[in-house]
Amino acid sequence: IRHRPSPLYGQQDMNEPLLDNSEGQLFLTEAFKVIIEEVLCKGTDVKEKVCEWREPEELAALLDLELRENGEPQHQLLQRIRDVAKYSVKTNHPRFFNQLFAGVDYHALTGRFLTEALNTSQYTYEVAPVFVLMEDEVLSKLRSLVGWAEGDGIFCPGGTMSNMYAMNVARYRAFPEVKLKGMWSLPRLAVFTSQQSHYSVMKAAAFQGIGTENVFKVKVDDRGCMIPEDLGETIELAKSQGAVPFFVHATSGTTVQGAFDPLEPIADICDRQGLWMHVDAAWGGSVLFSKEHKHLMRGVERADSVTWNPHKMMLTGLQCSAILLKDTTHLLKHCHSADAKYLFQQDKFYDTSLDTGDKSIQCGRKVDCLKLWLMWKAVGSKGLEERVDRAFTHTRYLVEEMKRREGFELIGKPLFVNVCFWFIPPSLRGKENSPDYNDRLSKVAPVIKERMMKQGTMMLGYQPQGGRVNFFRMIVISPQLSHQDMTFCLNEIERLGNDL
C-alpha cells in the first residue's frame, strides 16, 4: 500500500499556512465521536470488557506501531484511534478497582480537553492569566480545608514530585546554604517515615543526595499506622549515630492498607524536636471534604506541608497533584528560584508576583487547576463530600458481604476505602497449619488476576507485604459503582478461583 500525504500536511504555497484548519477541525470532530463512543460509552458500560487483553507481540502487530516516511489518510487515522481505545485498559469502567484512581467526571474531563486545546504553560501571568488566578484560588481553597488561613503551594506532576518538593524545601529551611554550596555544606541528614509509606520518600532521598540509608523507617501497628513512640525512639537512634534529623514524613492513606498515621502525637514530637512535619495525603487528603470522615486527619493543620492528589479520590483525571505549605515567607520560591531574566523580567507592566513559575523546579508546567476548578464549580463542596461518603458506604457494604462468604479473609478492618483480603480456594480451606500453606496461597491471587484480565471482566491488584503473602487490594472509589458491582466482584473471584 502506498501511503499518500495526510491532507493536514500536503504540499502548499509558501504564502499559505502549512496546516489546513478546516481539515484539522473536521478530523477532530470525527475523532471526538470515536472517543465518546469507544471510551466514554463502551468504557463505562458494565456489559463491556475492562480490558481487551493481548500479548505484547500480538498487540504491537495489531496496532501497527511503525512510524513511516509518509502520513496516512484520515479514515486510517480514525481507525488507529479506535484501536488505541479498544486495546487500552478502561479505567473509567465501574469494575476497574486496580489503582487509586478510577471513574470519570465529565466536568473535569471537559476541563482537561479545554486545557489541551489552549496549550499554555503555567509559569507567567503573561501567557496564562486565567490559570494563574485560578490556581491561586484552588490552592487557597485546598489549604483552607487543611486548616490554614494563609500559606503557599503549587500544582506539580504527581504525589512523588509533591513529596520531593516538601523534602527539598524542608532541607532549605534547615540549611539555606545548601542551594549555593551544595552537599559540601551539610551534615549527615536524617529522614523519618513509616514502614508502609510511599516509595517516593526513598526516591526523594536518593534524588536529593541525602541517601536512602538515611531514611529511617518507623514501625507501624497492625493497621499500618505509624507508632509515635517508635518515631521518638528512632529519632534518638539517628542522633546517636551522628545524623541530624530534619524531616518527618507522615502518611494519610497508605497505598496498600489505606492507613492514616496519628498526626497529633507526631506533631507533638516534631514540635519538640524542631522538625519539619510533612503529611503525604496524596491518597487520603480528600477525606477533608467529609464532615463524617475528616477526623482521620485530625491534627493535619499542625503540619508544615501536605501532599494532596485530587486526581485520585476526587476523579479530576490524571494528573492533578498539589503541594501545600503553611509557610508565608516564600520558602518555595527562594528554594527553587533561578531568576531567569528572559522569563521573569521585573519591569513588566503588571504585578510580577503573579509570575509563579520560579516556585517550580520545572520551567514548562501543565495547567492542572482547571479540571479541578470546573468540577468543583459544577458539584460544589457538598457534591465532593457526597462522593467521599458514598465510597465509604460501598466499602462497608463490601466488607459485610465478604464476612458472609466462605473463603474471603480480610486483612483487618479497613480504615479507608482500601479493602485488603485473601481469597482461600476450597482446596486450601482448613489447611492453615500445613507447612506449604503460605506458598500455595501466594500463588492464588496472581492466577485469579491473570484470568480476570484475559477475560476482561474486572481489574483489582494484589501484592505481598511484610510477612503476608500475596493478597488482593480492592479500591472502592468510583461514583459509578453500585452494590451490584460489589456483589459481582465477589462472585467473579469465586468463579475464577474455586478450582485452584
C-alpha positions as CSV (number, residue, x, y, z in Angstrom):
1,I,0.0,0.0,0.0
2,R,1.4,3.4,-1.0
3,H,0.8,5.9,1.7
4,R,-0.2,9.4,0.5
5,P,0.5,12.5,2.5
6,S,-2.2,13.5,5.0
7,P,-4.4,16.4,3.9
8,L,-3.2,18.2,7.0
9,Y,0.4,18.2,5.7
10,G,0.0,18.4,1.9
11,Q,2.2,20.4,-0.5
12,Q,1.1,24.1,-0.2
13,D,2.2,27.5,-1.5
14,M,4.6,29.2,1.0
15,N,2.1,32.1,1.2
16,E,-0.5,29.7,2.5
17,P,-0.5,28.1,6.0
18,L,1.1,24.7,6.2
19,L,-1.9,23.3,8.2
20,D,-5.4,23.3,6.9
21,N,-7.6,24.3,9.9
22,S,-10.9,23.2,8.3
23,E,-9.5,19.8,7.6
24,G,-8.0,19.5,11.0
25,Q,-11.2,20.6,12.8
26,L,-13.2,18.1,10.7
27,F,-10.8,15.3,11.8
28,L,-11.0,16.4,15.4
29,T,-14.8,16.4,15.3
30,E,-14.8,12.8,13.9
31,A,-12.1,11.8,16.5
32,F,-14.3,13.1,19.3
33,K,-17.1,10.9,18.1
34,V,-14.8,7.9,18.4
35,I,-13.7,8.9,21.9
36,I,-17.3,9.4,23.0
37,E,-18.4,6.0,21.6
38,E,-15.3,3.9,22.5
39,V,-14.0,5.4,25.7
40,L,-17.0,7.1,27.4
41,C,-19.9,4.9,26.3
42,K,-18.4,1.5,26.0
43,G,-15.7,2.3,28.6
44,T,-18.3,2.9,31.3
45,D,-20.7,0.1,30.4
46,V,-20.6,-2.9,32.7
47,K,-21.6,-5.2,29.8
48,E,-18.3,-4.3,28.1
49,K,-14.8,-5.5,29.0
50,V,-12.5,-3.6,31.3
51,C,-9.6,-4.9,29.2
52,E,-9.2,-6.4,25.8
53,W,-6.1,-8.4,26.6
54,R,-3.4,-9.1,24.0
55,E,0.1,-10.4,24.4
56,P,2.7,-7.7,23.7
57,E,3.9,-9.1,20.3
58,E,0.3,-9.6,19.1
59,L,-0.7,-6.1,20.3
60,A,2.3,-4.4,18.6
61,A,1.3,-6.1,15.3
62,L,-2.4,-5.1,15.7
63,L,-1.5,-1.5,16.4
64,D,1.0,-1.3,13.5
65,L,3.2,0.9,15.6
66,E,5.9,1.6,13.0
67,L,6.4,5.3,12.1
68,R,7.0,5.7,8.3
69,E,8.1,8.4,5.8
70,N,4.6,9.3,4.6
71,G,1.5,10.1,6.5
72,E,-1.8,8.2,6.5
73,P,-5.3,9.2,5.3
74,Q,-7.8,10.4,7.8
75,H,-10.0,7.3,7.7
76,Q,-7.0,5.2,8.6
77,L,-6.0,7.5,11.5
78,L,-9.6,7.3,12.9
79,Q,-9.2,3.5,12.9
80,R,-5.9,4.0,14.8
81,I,-7.9,5.9,17.4
82,R,-10.4,3.1,17.6
83,D,-7.7,0.6,18.1
84,V,-6.0,2.6,20.8
85,A,-9.3,2.9,22.7
86,K,-10.2,-0.8,22.1
87,Y,-6.9,-2.2,23.5
88,S,-6.4,0.2,26.3
89,V,-7.5,-0.5,29.9
90,K,-10.8,1.2,30.6
91,T,-10.0,3.0,33.9
92,N,-13.5,4.6,33.7
93,H,-15.2,1.2,33.9
94,P,-17.2,0.6,37.1
95,R,-15.3,-2.7,37.7
96,F,-11.8,-1.2,37.5
97,F,-10.5,-1.4,41.1
98,N,-6.8,-1.7,40.3
99,Q,-5.4,1.8,41.1
100,L,-6.0,4.7,43.4
101,F,-7.8,6.4,40.6
102,A,-10.9,5.3,38.7
103,G,-14.1,6.5,37.1
104,V,-14.8,9.7,35.1
105,D,-16.1,13.1,36.0
106,Y,-17.4,14.8,32.8
107,H,-16.9,18.4,34.0
108,A,-13.2,17.6,34.9
109,L,-12.8,15.8,31.6
110,T,-14.1,18.9,29.8
111,G,-11.5,20.9,31.7
112,R,-8.8,18.5,30.5
113,F,-10.0,18.9,26.9
114,L,-10.0,22.7,27.2
115,T,-6.6,22.8,28.8
116,E,-5.1,20.7,26.0
117,A,-6.7,22.8,23.3
118,L,-5.5,26.1,24.9
119,N,-2.0,24.6,25.3
120,T,-0.3,27.1,27.6
121,S,2.3,26.8,30.3
122,Q,1.5,27.8,33.9
123,Y,4.6,29.9,34.6
124,T,3.7,33.5,34.0
125,Y,0.6,35.7,34.1
126,E,1.7,36.9,30.6
127,V,0.8,33.6,28.9
128,A,-1.6,32.1,31.5
129,P,-3.6,34.9,33.1
130,V,-6.7,32.9,33.7
131,F,-4.9,29.9,35.1
132,V,-2.5,31.9,37.4
133,L,-5.5,33.4,39.1
134,M,-7.4,30.1,39.1
135,E,-4.5,28.1,40.6
136,D,-4.2,30.6,43.4
137,E,-7.9,30.3,44.2
138,V,-7.9,26.5,44.1
139,L,-4.8,26.2,46.2
140,S,-6.3,28.6,48.7
141,K,-9.4,26.5,49.0
142,L,-7.4,23.3,49.5
143,R,-5.4,25.0,52.2
144,S,-8.5,26.1,54.0
145,L,-9.7,22.5,54.1
146,V,-6.3,21.6,55.7
147,G,-7.0,24.4,58.3
148,W,-4.7,27.2,57.1
149,A,-5.9,30.7,56.5
150,E,-2.6,31.5,54.7
151,G,0.2,29.7,53.0
152,D,1.7,28.7,49.7
153,G,1.7,25.9,47.2
154,I,1.9,24.7,43.6
155,F,0.4,22.1,41.4
156,C,3.1,19.6,40.2
157,P,3.2,16.3,38.3
158,G,2.1,13.7,40.8
159,G,2.4,12.9,44.5
160,T,6.0,11.7,44.2
161,M,7.1,15.1,43.0
162,S,5.0,16.8,45.6
163,N,6.8,14.8,48.3
164,M,10.1,15.7,46.8
165,Y,9.2,19.4,46.9
166,A,8.4,19.0,50.6
167,M,11.7,17.4,51.4
168,N,13.7,19.9,49.4
169,V,12.0,22.9,51.0
170,A,12.4,21.4,54.5
171,R,16.1,21.0,53.9
172,Y,16.4,24.5,52.5
173,R,14.7,25.9,55.6
174,A,17.1,24.0,57.9
175,F,20.2,24.6,55.8
176,P,19.6,27.5,53.3
177,E,23.3,27.5,52.3
178,V,22.7,24.1,50.5
179,K,21.3,26.0,47.5
180,L,24.6,27.8,46.9
181,K,27.2,25.4,48.3
182,G,25.6,22.1,47.8
183,M,26.1,18.9,49.8
184,W,29.5,20.1,51.0
185,S,27.8,22.4,53.4
186,L,25.6,19.7,55.0
187,P,26.0,17.3,57.9
188,R,24.5,13.8,57.5
189,L,20.8,14.4,57.4
190,A,18.1,12.0,58.6
191,V,14.5,11.5,57.3
192,F,11.8,9.6,59.2
193,T,8.9,7.8,57.7
194,S,6.7,4.7,58.4
195,Q,7.4,1.2,57.1
196,Q,4.4,1.5,54.9
197,S,4.9,5.0,53.4
198,H,5.1,5.6,49.7
199,Y,8.4,4.6,47.9
200,S,8.7,8.2,46.8
201,V,10.4,9.0,50.2
202,M,13.3,6.8,49.2
203,K,13.3,8.3,45.7
204,A,13.4,11.8,47.1
205,A,16.3,10.9,49.4
206,A,18.3,9.4,46.6
207,F,17.5,12.2,44.1
208,Q,18.4,15.0,46.6
209,G,21.7,13.3,47.7
210,I,20.5,12.6,51.2
211,G,20.9,8.9,50.6
212,T,18.4,6.1,51.1
213,E,20.4,4.7,54.1
214,N,19.5,7.9,55.9
215,V,15.8,7.3,55.6
216,F,14.8,5.8,59.0
217,K,11.8,3.5,58.9
218,V,9.4,3.8,61.8
219,K,7.4,0.8,63.0
220,V,3.6,0.5,62.3
221,D,0.8,-1.2,64.1
222,D,-1.4,-4.0,62.7
223,R,-3.5,-1.4,60.7
224,G,-0.4,0.1,59.1
225,C,-0.3,3.3,61.1
226,M,2.9,4.8,62.4
227,I,3.7,4.2,66.1
228,P,4.6,7.6,67.5
229,E,6.6,6.1,70.4
230,D,8.8,4.4,67.9
231,L,9.2,7.6,66.0
232,G,10.6,9.3,69.1
233,E,13.0,6.4,69.7
234,T,14.1,6.3,66.1
235,I,14.9,10.0,66.1
236,E,17.1,9.5,69.2
237,L,18.8,6.5,67.5
238,A,19.6,8.6,64.4
239,K,21.1,11.3,66.7
240,S,23.2,8.7,68.4
241,Q,24.6,7.7,65.0
242,G,25.7,11.2,64.3
243,A,22.8,12.1,61.9
244,V,20.9,15.4,62.0
245,P,17.1,14.9,61.9
246,F,15.2,17.4,59.8
247,F,12.2,15.9,58.2
248,V,9.3,13.6,59.3
249,H,7.1,12.2,56.6
250,A,3.7,11.1,57.9
251,T,1.1,9.4,55.7
252,S,-2.7,9.9,55.5
253,G,-3.9,7.0,53.4
254,T,-1.1,4.5,52.8
255,T,-1.0,2.9,49.3
256,V,-1.8,-0.6,50.3
257,Q,-3.8,-0.7,53.5
258,G,-5.1,2.9,53.4
259,A,-3.7,3.6,56.9
260,F,-3.8,7.1,58.5
261,D,-0.8,7.9,60.7
262,P,-1.8,9.6,64.1
263,L,-0.9,13.2,63.2
264,E,-1.4,14.9,66.6
265,P,1.3,12.8,68.5
266,I,3.6,13.0,65.5
267,A,3.1,16.8,65.5
268,D,4.0,16.9,69.2
269,I,7.3,15.1,68.5
270,C,8.1,17.4,65.6
271,D,7.4,20.5,67.7
272,R,9.7,19.3,70.5
273,Q,12.5,18.3,68.1
274,G,12.1,21.3,65.7
275,L,11.5,19.1,62.7
276,W,9.6,19.8,59.5
277,M,6.4,17.7,59.5
278,H,5.1,16.7,56.1
279,V,1.8,14.8,55.6
280,D,1.6,12.7,52.4
281,A,-2.2,12.8,51.9
282,A,-1.9,12.1,48.2
283,W,-4.4,9.4,48.6
284,G,-6.3,10.2,51.8
285,G,-6.5,14.0,51.6
286,S,-10.0,14.1,50.1
287,V,-11.5,12.9,53.4
288,L,-11.2,16.5,54.4
289,F,-14.3,17.2,52.3
290,S,-16.3,14.9,54.6
291,K,-17.6,16.0,57.9
292,E,-18.1,12.4,58.8
293,H,-14.6,11.2,57.9
294,K,-12.2,14.1,58.2
295,H,-11.4,13.0,61.8
296,L,-9.0,10.6,60.1
297,M,-6.7,13.5,59.5
298,R,-7.1,15.2,62.9
299,G,-4.1,17.4,63.5
300,V,-3.2,18.0,59.9
301,E,-3.3,21.7,60.4
302,R,-0.2,21.4,62.5
303,A,1.9,20.1,59.6
304,D,4.3,22.3,57.6
305,S,3.4,20.8,54.3
306,V,0.8,18.5,52.7
307,T,0.7,16.5,49.5
308,W,-2.8,16.1,48.0
309,N,-3.8,14.3,44.8
310,P,-7.3,15.3,43.7
311,H,-6.8,13.0,40.6
312,K,-7.3,10.1,43.0
313,M,-10.5,10.1,45.0
314,M,-11.9,13.3,43.5
315,L,-11.8,12.0,39.9
316,T,-10.2,15.1,38.3
317,G,-8.3,12.9,36.0
318,L,-4.5,12.4,35.7
319,Q,-2.7,14.3,36.7
320,C,-3.7,16.8,39.5
321,S,-1.4,16.9,42.5
322,A,-0.7,19.8,44.8
323,I,2.0,20.5,47.4
324,L,0.5,22.8,50.1
325,L,2.7,24.7,52.6
326,K,1.8,26.6,55.7
327,D,4.8,28.9,55.1
328,T,4.2,32.6,54.3
329,T,7.8,33.6,53.8
330,H,8.1,32.4,50.2
331,L,10.3,29.5,51.0
332,L,9.0,27.7,47.9
333,K,10.3,30.4,45.6
334,H,13.5,31.1,47.5
335,C,14.4,27.4,47.4
336,H,13.7,26.9,43.7
337,S,14.2,30.2,42.1
338,A,16.8,30.5,39.3
339,D,15.8,34.1,38.4
340,A,15.7,33.6,34.7
341,K,15.7,37.2,33.2
342,Y,14.2,36.2,29.9
343,L,11.1,34.9,31.5
344,F,10.6,36.6,34.8
345,Q,11.5,40.2,33.9
346,Q,11.0,42.5,36.9
347,D,10.0,45.6,34.8
348,K,6.8,44.0,33.3
349,F,3.7,46.2,33.1
350,Y,1.8,44.0,35.6
351,D,2.4,42.7,39.1
352,T,5.3,40.3,38.7
353,S,4.4,38.4,41.9
354,L,1.8,36.8,39.6
355,D,4.6,35.0,37.7
356,T,4.6,31.8,39.8
357,G,7.0,29.8,37.7
358,D,10.0,30.4,39.9
359,K,8.4,28.4,42.7
360,S,8.6,25.3,40.5
361,I,11.6,23.1,39.6
362,Q,10.0,22.8,36.2
363,C,10.0,25.5,33.5
364,G,7.1,24.4,31.3
365,R,4.3,23.3,33.6
366,K,0.9,22.0,32.6
367,V,-2.3,23.6,33.7
368,D,-3.7,21.2,36.3
369,C,-6.1,23.5,38.2
370,L,-8.8,23.9,35.5
371,K,-10.2,20.4,35.7
372,L,-10.5,20.6,39.5
373,W,-11.9,24.1,39.4
374,L,-14.6,23.3,36.8
375,M,-15.6,20.1,38.6
376,W,-15.8,21.9,41.9
377,K,-17.8,24.7,40.3
378,A,-20.2,22.1,38.9
379,V,-20.9,20.0,42.0
380,G,-19.7,22.2,44.9
381,S,-18.0,21.1,48.1
382,K,-21.2,19.3,49.1
383,G,-21.1,17.2,45.9
384,L,-17.5,16.2,46.6
385,E,-18.3,15.4,50.2
386,E,-21.1,13.1,48.9
387,R,-18.5,11.2,46.7
388,V,-16.3,10.6,49.7
389,D,-19.1,9.4,51.9
390,R,-20.5,7.2,49.2
391,A,-17.2,5.5,48.7
392,F,-17.0,4.7,52.4
393,T,-20.6,3.3,52.3
394,H,-19.7,1.0,49.4
395,T,-16.6,-0.1,51.3
396,R,-18.7,-1.0,54.4
397,Y,-21.1,-3.0,52.2
398,L,-18.3,-4.9,50.5
399,V,-16.7,-5.8,53.8
400,E,-20.0,-7.1,55.3
401,E,-20.6,-9.2,52.1
402,M,-17.1,-10.7,52.5
403,K,-17.8,-11.6,56.1
404,R,-20.8,-13.6,55.0
405,R,-18.9,-15.7,52.4
406,E,-16.7,-18.6,53.0
407,G,-13.2,-18.2,51.5
408,F,-12.8,-14.4,51.9
409,E,-10.3,-13.5,54.7
410,L,-10.0,-9.8,55.5
411,I,-6.6,-8.2,56.5
412,G,-8.0,-6.1,59.3
413,K,-10.9,-3.7,59.3
414,P,-10.4,-1.1,56.6
415,L,-9.7,2.5,57.8
416,F,-10.3,3.8,54.4
417,V,-11.6,2.5,51.0
418,N,-8.8,0.0,50.5
419,V,-10.1,-3.5,51.1
420,C,-7.3,-6.0,51.5
421,F,-8.1,-9.7,51.6
422,W,-7.1,-13.2,50.7
423,F,-9.4,-15.5,48.7
424,I,-8.9,-19.0,50.1
425,P,-10.0,-21.6,47.4
426,P,-11.8,-24.7,48.7
427,S,-8.6,-26.8,48.4
428,L,-6.8,-24.7,51.0
429,R,-9.6,-24.2,53.5
430,G,-8.8,-25.8,56.8
431,K,-5.2,-26.3,55.8
432,E,-3.8,-23.2,57.5
433,N,-1.3,-25.3,59.5
434,S,0.1,-27.1,56.5
435,P,3.8,-26.4,56.0
436,D,3.2,-25.3,52.4
437,Y,0.1,-23.3,53.0
438,N,1.6,-19.9,52.6
439,D,3.5,-20.9,49.5
440,R,0.3,-22.3,47.9
441,L,-1.8,-19.3,49.0
442,S,0.7,-16.9,47.5
443,K,0.0,-18.4,44.0
444,V,-3.8,-17.8,44.2
445,A,-4.0,-14.1,43.6
446,P,-1.7,-14.0,40.6
447,V,-3.7,-16.7,38.8
448,I,-7.0,-15.1,39.5
449,K,-5.6,-11.7,38.3
450,E,-4.4,-13.3,35.1
451,R,-7.8,-14.9,34.5
452,M,-9.8,-11.8,35.2
453,M,-7.6,-9.7,32.9
454,K,-7.6,-12.2,30.0
455,Q,-11.4,-12.5,30.2
456,G,-11.7,-8.7,30.7
457,T,-14.3,-8.9,33.5
458,M,-12.7,-6.6,36.0
459,M,-9.3,-5.5,37.5
460,L,-8.0,-5.4,41.0
461,G,-4.5,-5.5,42.3
462,Y,-2.5,-7.8,44.5
463,Q,0.8,-7.7,46.4
464,P,2.7,-9.2,49.3
465,Q,3.5,-7.0,52.3
466,G,5.8,-7.7,55.2
467,G,5.2,-11.3,56.3
468,R,1.9,-11.5,54.3
469,V,1.9,-13.5,51.1
470,N,0.1,-12.1,48.0
471,F,-3.3,-10.7,48.9
472,F,-5.8,-8.6,46.9
473,R,-6.2,-4.9,47.3
474,M,-9.5,-3.6,46.0
475,I,-10.0,0.2,45.8
476,V,-13.6,1.3,46.1
477,I,-14.0,5.0,44.9
478,S,-15.8,5.3,41.6
479,P,-19.1,7.1,41.9
480,Q,-20.5,4.9,39.1
481,L,-20.3,1.9,41.5
482,S,-23.4,0.1,42.7
483,H,-23.9,-2.6,45.3
484,Q,-24.5,-4.9,42.3
485,D,-20.9,-4.3,41.2
486,M,-19.7,-5.2,44.7
487,T,-21.6,-8.5,44.5
488,F,-20.4,-9.2,41.0
489,C,-16.8,-8.8,42.1
490,L,-17.1,-11.3,44.9
491,N,-19.0,-13.7,42.6
492,E,-16.3,-13.3,39.9
493,I,-13.4,-14.0,42.3
494,E,-15.2,-17.2,43.4
495,R,-15.8,-18.2,39.8
496,L,-12.2,-17.6,38.8
497,G,-10.6,-19.2,41.8
498,N,-12.8,-22.0,43.1
499,D,-10.9,-24.6,41.1
500,L,-7.4,-23.6,42.4
